[in-house]
Amino acid sequence: MRTLTMHLAHGIKTVLAAAAALVVLASFTSCDTEDEQPQTLDTRGKKVITIGDSLTECCQWQPWLVEWLGIEWSESETRYGLDGHAPMAVGGTWVKPNSTNSIYLRSLDAKYYDPDIILLYVASNDTYSSWVSDGNGGTTYEEMVANEPPYRGDQVDKSISTLAAYKGMVENLMRDCPDAEIYLIGIMPIRCEVGMDPTGDFAAMYPSPRFPDIEAVKQWEMAERWPKHELVREVAEHYGLHFIDLWTMSGITNENAAQFYGDVAGDCTQVHPNEQGNKRVAECIRDYFTSGQG
């Protein structure tokens, strides 16, 4: 697979007398800073598709990558689909093929958009209880991934586990887009409101308050969201693909999440980043590329 590389320096100008050539190597910033914007010539002009749910359909982080990395990306392909082909991102959807709108089934149309790079940012909506089949038998994330047979069908099937669908989706993308670089993106800690009582339909679903203290938030994240992040990491490892670890790279924690997310909903959480949060997602993807890992 092709590897994206970046040339790093700090404004050095080297003049070659014979060729009279000037090469400027741009530096990059980490996703904690807002200094000079990076320039990665290797990504310039590359066609990128972004596959996912509402976190991708929002189309709020992709434009930053277009500006910083010079990639080609289409909001129309992402949100609406083109030429009768499926949109690559639809809000509220799951990976598992529980409907025709599932991420798995829509990803079968990725090949029609002729990508050089595929960013797969999914897993927020699939509940952790749906990830592994009853007969899996794995006791570690690595074993769970290895033991789950991939689903490779093209029909709705609500019995399929999320992990089987995720593996099948990756295998389909590798088959259908053999020249594309595939990047699996992990999830981040989200905003959870300590001391808030659930409202509306959620009042009967959760205790009041749902999260009595920050420790309750952390315990919930570790039980319900962190395992999904680690399973995505293991899927990337299993297939030898890139994994962008937003959980670590973003620097977002349960304590500072309010800076990066909108107002909490009736379930006392908010999974959708605000403008600052979406920019942070883009910064971390950019930094993965420009650090030489991409």
URRANOR-V741459 format. One line per field, one symbol per residue. phi: phi as a letter, one per 30 degrees, with the letter a starting at -180 (. if undefined). A space follows every 10 residues. Layout:
BEGIN
phi: ???
END
This chain:
BEGIN
phi: .dcdbbccab idccccddch cbcccdcbcd dcbbdeddbc ddcdiddccb clcddcdehc cdedddddci dcacddddcb ibhicdddbb diccddddad cededdddce ddchdcbccc cbjddddddc dbddcdidcb dddedddddd cbdbbdaddd dddddddddd ddddddbdcd dccccdccec dbcdicdebi ddddcbdcdd bdaddddddd eddcceeded ddeddedeci cdbcddecdd idbddcdddc bdddcddibb ccddeddddd eddddedddd djdd
END
